[in-house]
Amino acid sequence: MDSVRPQYGVWENRMPWLVAIAIFVSVIWVDFNHKFWHVEERVIFWDVKTYYVYLPAALIYKDLGMNFKESDPERFNPVIWVHPTAKGKYVSKMSMGLAFAYSPFFITAHALAGLLDYPQDGYSVPYKFMLVMSSAFYLLIGMFFLILTLRRWFSPLIVSLTLLGVTVGTNLFYYSTIEAAMSHAYSFALYAGFLYATVLWHEKPGLMRAMAIGLLAGWISLIRPTNLIVLALPILWGLGDGRSLAKQWALFRQRYLHVAVMGIFGVLVWVPQLLYWHYTTGQWVYYSYGEERFFFLRPALADGLFSYRKGWLLYTPIMVLALAGIPLLWRKLRGAFWSILVFTVLNVYVVLSWWSWWYGGSFGLRAFIESYAFLALPMASLLHVLFMQRIWVRLLTVVVFLLLVWHSIFQTMQYYYGSIHWDGMTREAYWDSFMRLRPSGEFYQLIRPPETLEEAVARRGS
């Protein structure tokens, strides 16, 4: 699948980069406008506590068993969420992939804390500040790789609109600012880099590119193990673009050394996690989610896609354009069609098979955010086709697209101010808050809590 790079003017070529800079500046402006690093129970809260705990445990307290938290329960219990093991140690629920992403910023924060006379305890203001900055950095990296990929086939205008759509037009912007240290901006960057490495390897296979694919696949899955389905991309990329299944298989057999390198480097990323699990639990592979589970025979497809509680396409409607663009890949990017289609089907199925398909308290269905890096391709394909039509179609496209971006910004503000509830939305609550920035007096009587794990087991099967 060869890229087509028409010639554009200097300012046209700069347009996507300028859009990326504008988005980055907007993120930084929101960060400094709110200054959450000065707010108790912000930044290092909820899931971030379990992603982050590895760093202070290993680099400050020298205790990966995390028994140090017992030395001062009043101080540590609010910020450290771990559970005891049979070996007399504590284990974190989340794997350490995000700690790898945080680590350069953590080290910088530790130095700053000493210079600025803050406690070097892993939880004071410099640590929270650098975590917020790390999210903005990874978002910028993700946009950088996405531009490099999209500009191979699409005009600067299409690339710019797509970039705006998948960042500001979705809940990715919220998870790059208001809840910056959550996993999504980081995973988005890794997905974008993985996509770019896949494209490069299939254009011209090389060991360094194979190593990049392996490292990124390992890192992506170390943040969320089910994300290993990203391997559908390099396995299926190019299929259908003059390449049959037999030829695809022959390619991987011919490049067996590259495949081995991908596998080796993918496993190497996991070695620290396996050693940690063995140290804290005595098991090389440990399931840290207790009774929580998937219901693969009864995925919550209708609820997950369309419900008022947290329906993906209700709260992130701009992604309808991305899904509608998948068939159009067959015309514009045939070699990407099967990989994007299979990945998207698997991703929707796996994400919505989890017992808590709404993924706890969140804005929209946050588990899909990282996949926006891949879905940028079909979104760009749809925009490309629409911009080849008559002028009124192009104008209508721009109007609808910008309205969807504005809708996402407005809903972000609604969620921040509380007129969209974190997990209890209903049809009545949704329409009561429609076009309302803050909740009405009746809003909290209209929300309903989601089902418990026990209720999910009873309804969806044992």
C-alpha positions in Angstrom: 0.0 0.0 0.0 2.0 3.0 -1.3 1.4 6.4 0.1 0.5 9.3 -2.2 2.0 12.6 -1.3 0.8 15.4 -3.5 2.6 18.7 -3.4 1.1 21.4 -1.2 2.1 24.9 -0.3 4.3 25.7 2.7 1.5 27.0 4.9 -0.8 24.1 3.8 1.8 21.6 5.0 2.2 23.5 8.3 -1.5 23.5 9.0 -1.7 20.1 10.8 1.3 21.0 13.0 -0.2 24.4 13.8 -3.5 22.7 14.8 -1.6 20.3 17.0 0.3 23.2 18.7 -3.1 25.0 19.2 -4.6 21.9 20.8 -1.5 21.5 23.0 -1.6 25.1 24.1 -5.3 24.8 24.9 -4.5 21.8 27.1 -1.8 23.7 28.9 -4.2 26.7 29.3 -6.9 24.4 30.9 -4.3 22.9 33.2 -3.0 26.2 34.5 -6.5 27.6 34.7 -7.5 24.9 37.1 -4.2 24.1 38.8 -5.4 20.7 40.1 -2.0 20.0 41.5 -2.9 22.3 44.4 -6.2 20.5 45.0 -6.6 17.6 47.5 -7.8 14.3 46.0 -7.0 15.4 42.5 -4.4 14.2 39.9 -3.3 11.2 42.0 -6.8 9.8 42.7 -9.0 6.8 41.7 -7.3 4.5 39.2 -4.2 6.7 39.1 -3.3 5.7 42.6 -2.8 2.1 41.5 -1.0 2.9 38.3 1.4 5.3 40.1 2.2 3.6 43.4 5.0 1.6 41.8 7.2 4.7 41.5 7.2 6.0 45.1 7.4 2.4 46.3 10.4 1.5 44.2 12.3 4.8 44.0 11.6 6.5 47.3 10.6 3.9 49.9 12.5 1.0 48.4 9.7 -1.3 49.2 7.8 -2.9 46.3 5.9 -5.0 48.9 4.4 -1.7 50.0 4.5 -2.4 53.7 5.8 1.1 54.2 2.2 2.3 54.0 1.6 0.7 57.4 4.1 3.1 59.0 1.7 6.0 58.6 -1.8 4.8 57.7 -3.4 8.2 58.1 -1.0 9.6 55.5 -0.8 6.7 53.0 -4.2 4.9 53.1 -5.9 7.7 51.1 -3.4 7.7 48.3 -2.3 4.0 48.1 -4.9 1.4 46.9 -3.4 -2.1 47.2 -4.5 -5.4 48.7 -2.6 -7.9 50.9 -1.2 -11.1 49.6 -0.5 -14.5 51.2 3.2 -13.6 51.3 2.6 -10.7 53.7 3.1 -8.0 51.1 0.7 -5.8 49.2 0.0 -5.9 45.4 -1.3 -3.2 43.1 -4.5 -4.0 41.1 -3.2 -2.3 38.0 -0.1 -3.4 36.0 2.9 -1.1 35.8 2.7 0.1 32.1 1.6 3.6 33.1 4.3 3.9 35.7 6.8 3.5 32.9 5.2 6.4 31.1 5.2 8.5 34.3 8.8 7.7 35.3 10.8 10.5 33.6 8.4 13.1 35.0 8.5 11.5 38.4 12.3 11.7 38.5 12.1 15.3 37.4 9.4 16.0 40.1 11.6 14.4 42.8 14.4 16.7 41.9 12.1 19.7 41.9 10.6 18.8 45.2 14.1 18.9 46.8 15.0 22.2 45.1 11.7 23.9 46.0 11.5 22.6 49.6 8.5 20.4 49.1 8.2 16.9 50.8 10.1 14.4 48.6 7.4 11.8 49.4 6.0 11.1 45.9 2.7 12.9 46.6 3.4 16.6 47.1 2.7 19.4 44.6 5.7 18.9 42.2 4.8 15.2 41.7 1.2 16.1 40.8 2.2 19.0 38.6 4.6 16.9 36.6 2.0 14.2 36.2 -0.4 16.7 34.7 2.4 18.0 32.4 3.2 14.4 31.4 -0.3 13.9 30.0 0.0 17.0 27.8 3.4 15.8 26.6 2.0 12.3 25.6 -0.9 13.9 23.9 1.5 16.0 21.8 3.5 12.9 21.0 0.4 11.1 19.9 -0.7 14.0 17.6 2.8 14.1 16.2 2.7 10.4 15.1 -0.9 10.7 13.9 0.1 13.6 11.6 3.0 11.6 10.3 0.7 8.7 9.4 -2.3 10.6 8.0 -0.3 13.0 5.8 0.9 10.0 3.8 -2.5 9.7 2.2 -4.6 12.8 3.1 -4.4 16.5 2.4 -3.3 18.9 5.2 -6.9 20.1 5.6 -8.3 16.6 6.1 -5.4 15.8 8.5 -6.1 19.0 10.5 -9.9 18.3 10.8 -9.3 14.7 11.7 -6.8 15.7 14.4 -9.3 18.2 15.8 -12.0 15.6 15.7 -10.2 12.8 17.6 -8.8 15.1 20.3 -11.1 18.1 21.0 -14.2 16.3 19.5 -14.0 13.4 21.9 -13.5 12.7 25.6 -9.7 12.5 25.0 -9.5 16.2 25.7 -11.1 15.8 29.1 -8.7 12.9 29.9 -5.8 15.1 28.8 -6.8 17.9 31.2 -9.3 17.5 34.0 -8.3 13.9 34.8 -4.9 14.2 33.1 -3.1 11.3 34.8 -5.6 8.6 33.8 -4.3 6.1 31.2 -6.0 7.4 28.1 -3.7 10.2 26.7 -0.7 7.9 27.3 -2.3 4.9 25.5 -3.5 7.2 22.7 0.2 8.2 22.1 1.3 4.6 22.2 -1.4 3.6 19.8 -0.5 6.4 17.4 3.2 5.4 17.5 2.3 1.7 17.0 0.2 2.6 13.9 3.1 4.6 12.5 5.6 1.8 13.2 3.2 -0.7 11.5 2.9 1.4 8.4 6.7 1.8 8.2 7.5 -1.9 8.7 5.0 -2.9 6.0 6.4 -0.4 3.6 10.0 -1.4 4.2 10.6 -4.2 6.8 13.5 -3.6 9.1 14.7 -4.9 12.5 14.5 -1.5 14.2 10.9 -1.1 13.0 10.1 -4.7 14.2 11.6 -3.9 17.6 9.5 -0.8 17.8 6.3 -2.8 17.1 7.2 -5.4 19.7 8.1 -2.8 22.4 5.0 -0.7 21.8 2.7 -3.8 21.7 4.2 -4.9 25.0 3.9 -1.5 26.6 0.3 -1.0 25.4 -0.7 -4.4 26.8 1.1 -3.7 30.0 -1.2 -0.7 30.6 -4.3 -2.8 29.8 -3.7 -6.5 29.0 -6.7 -6.8 26.7 -5.1 -4.1 24.5 -3.0 -6.9 23.0 -5.7 -7.0 20.3 -3.7 -4.1 18.6 -1.7 -7.0 17.0 -4.5 -7.2 14.5 -3.0 -4.2 12.9 0.5 -5.5 11.9 -0.9 -9.0 11.2 -3.6 -7.8 8.8 -2.1 -4.6 7.4 -1.8 -4.7 3.6 -4.3 -7.6 3.3 -6.6 -7.0 0.3 -4.3 -4.5 -1.3 -2.9 -6.9 -3.9 -2.0 -9.3 -1.0 -3.9 -12.5 -0.3 -3.9 -14.4 3.0 -1.3 -16.8 1.5 1.0 -13.9 0.5 0.5 -12.3 4.0 1.5 -15.6 5.6 4.5 -15.9 3.2 5.6 -12.4 4.2 5.7 -13.3 7.9 7.5 -16.6 7.2 10.1 -14.8 5.1 10.6 -12.2 7.8 10.6 -14.8 10.6 13.6 -13.0 12.3 11.5 -9.8 12.5 8.6 -11.6 13.9 10.9 -13.2 16.6 12.3 -9.7 17.4 8.7 -8.4 17.8 7.9 -11.2 20.2 11.1 -11.0 22.2 10.8 -7.2 22.8 7.1 -7.5 23.5 7.8 -10.0 26.3 10.8 -8.1 27.6 8.5 -5.2 28.5 6.5 -7.6 30.7 9.5 -9.0 32.6 9.5 -6.4 35.4 5.7 -7.0 35.9 6.2 -10.8 36.1 9.1 -10.4 38.6 6.9 -8.0 40.7 4.0 -10.4 40.8 6.3 -13.3 41.8 7.9 -11.2 44.5 4.6 -10.0 46.0 2.3 -13.0 45.4 4.5 -16.0 44.6 2.9 -16.4 41.2 4.5 -15.4 37.9 1.1 -14.5 36.4 -1.4 -13.0 38.8 -5.0 -12.0 38.2 -5.4 -8.9 40.4 -9.1 -8.1 39.7 -10.6 -10.6 42.2 -14.2 -11.5 41.3 -14.4 -8.9 38.5 -14.7 -10.6 35.1 -15.7 -10.6 31.4 -19.0 -11.9 30.0 -17.8 -12.9 26.6 -21.0 -14.7 25.8 -23.1 -11.7 26.7 -21.4 -8.4 25.8 -23.3 -5.3 26.6 -23.3 -4.1 23.0 -26.5 -2.1 22.9 -25.9 -0.5 26.3 -22.3 0.3 25.5 -23.0 1.9 22.2 -26.2 3.7 22.6 -27.5 3.8 26.2 -28.1 7.0 28.2 -25.9 5.8 31.0 -22.7 5.8 29.1 -23.3 5.0 25.4 -20.2 5.5 23.4 -21.9 7.0 20.3 -24.3 9.1 22.4 -21.6 10.8 24.4 -19.0 10.8 21.6 -21.1 11.1 18.4 -18.3 12.3 16.2 -17.0 8.7 16.2 -20.1 7.8 14.1 -18.1 9.5 11.3 -15.1 7.2 12.0 -17.3 4.0 12.0 -19.0 5.2 8.8 -15.6 5.7 7.2 -14.5 2.1 7.7 -16.1 0.8 4.4 -14.6 3.8 2.6 -11.1 2.5 3.5 -11.6 0.0 0.8 -11.5 2.8 -1.8 -8.9 5.0 -0.3 -6.7 2.8 1.9 -7.5 -0.8 1.0 -4.5 -2.2 2.8 -5.8 -0.8 6.0 -9.4 -2.0 5.6 -9.2 -5.4 7.2 -6.9 -4.5 10.0 -9.0 -1.5 11.1 -12.3 -3.5 10.7 -11.1 -6.5 12.6 -9.5 -4.4 15.3 -12.6 -2.3 15.8 -14.9 -5.3 16.0 -12.6 -7.0 18.5 -12.2 -3.9 20.5 -15.9 -3.2 20.8 -16.6 -6.8 21.7 -13.8 -7.1 24.4 -14.4 -3.6 25.9 -18.2 -4.2 26.2 -17.8 -7.7 27.6 -16.4 -6.4 30.9 -18.8 -6.7 33.7 -18.7 -2.9 34.3 -19.2 -2.0 30.7 -19.6 1.7 31.7 -16.0 1.5 33.3 -16.8 3.2 36.6 -17.1 6.9 37.1 -16.1 8.6 33.8 -17.0 11.0 31.1 -18.3 8.9 28.2 -17.1 5.4 27.6 -13.4 6.1 28.2 -12.2 2.6 27.4 -12.5 3.4 23.7 -10.3 6.6 23.8 -7.0 5.0 22.8 -8.5 3.4 19.8 -9.2 6.9 18.3 -5.6 6.8 17.0 -6.6 3.9 14.7 -10.1 5.2 14.0 -8.5 8.5 12.7 -7.9 6.6 9.4 -11.5 5.9 8.6 -12.6 9.3 9.8 -10.1 10.9 7.5 -11.3 8.6 4.6 -14.9 9.8 5.1 -13.9 13.4 5.2 -11.7 12.9 2.1 -14.7 11.5 0.1 -17.1 14.3 1.4 -14.6 17.0 0.4 -14.5 15.6 -3.2 -18.2 16.4 -3.5 -19.9 19.7 -4.5 -19.3 22.9 -2.5 -22.6 22.7 -0.6 -21.7 19.1 0.6 -18.2 20.4 1.7 -19.7 23.3 3.6 -22.3 21.1 5.2 -19.6 18.7 6.2 -17.6 21.5 7.9 -20.7 22.8 9.7 -21.7 19.3 11.0 -18.1 18.5 12.0 -17.6 21.7 13.9 -21.0 21.3 15.6 -19.9 17.8 16.8 -16.6 19.2 18.1 -18.6 22.0 19.9 -21.0 19.4 21.3 -18.1 17.5 22.8 -16.6 20.7 24.4 -20.0 21.5 25.8 -20.6 18.0 27.2 -17.1 18.2 28.8 -18.2 21.3 30.6 -21.5 19.7 31.6 -19.6 16.7 33.1 -17.2 19.0 34.9 -20.1 21.1 36.4 -22.2 18.0 37.2 -25.1 18.0 34.8 -23.8 14.8 33.3 -23.4 12.2 36.1 -20.3 10.0 36.3 -22.2 6.7 36.2 -25.9 7.3 36.9 -27.3 8.9 33.8 -30.8 7.9 32.6 -33.0 9.0 29.7 -34.8 11.4 32.0 -31.6 12.8 33.5 -30.0 13.3 30.0 -32.9 15.3 28.7 -33.3 17.3 31.9 -29.7 18.4 31.4 -29.9 18.9 27.7 -28.3 22.2 26.8 -28.0 22.9 30.5 -24.5 23.6 31.9 -25.3 22.9 35.5 -27.7 20.4 37.0 -31.3 21.3 37.7 -32.9 20.9 41.1 -34.5 17.7 40.0 -31.4 16.2 38.4 -30.3 14.0 41.3 -33.7 12.5 41.6 -33.5 11.3 38.0 -30.2 9.4 38.1 -29.9 5.7 38.8 -26.9 3.8 40.1 -25.5 1.0 37.8 -25.7 -2.6 38.7 -23.3 -4.3 41.1 -21.0 -7.1 40.2 -23.4 -9.6 41.8 -26.3 -8.2 39.8 -24.3 -8.4 36.6 -23.5 -12.1 37.3 -27.2 -12.8 38.0 -28.3 -11.0 34.8 -25.6 -12.0 32.4 -24.8 -15.5 33.5 -22.3 -17.1 36.0 
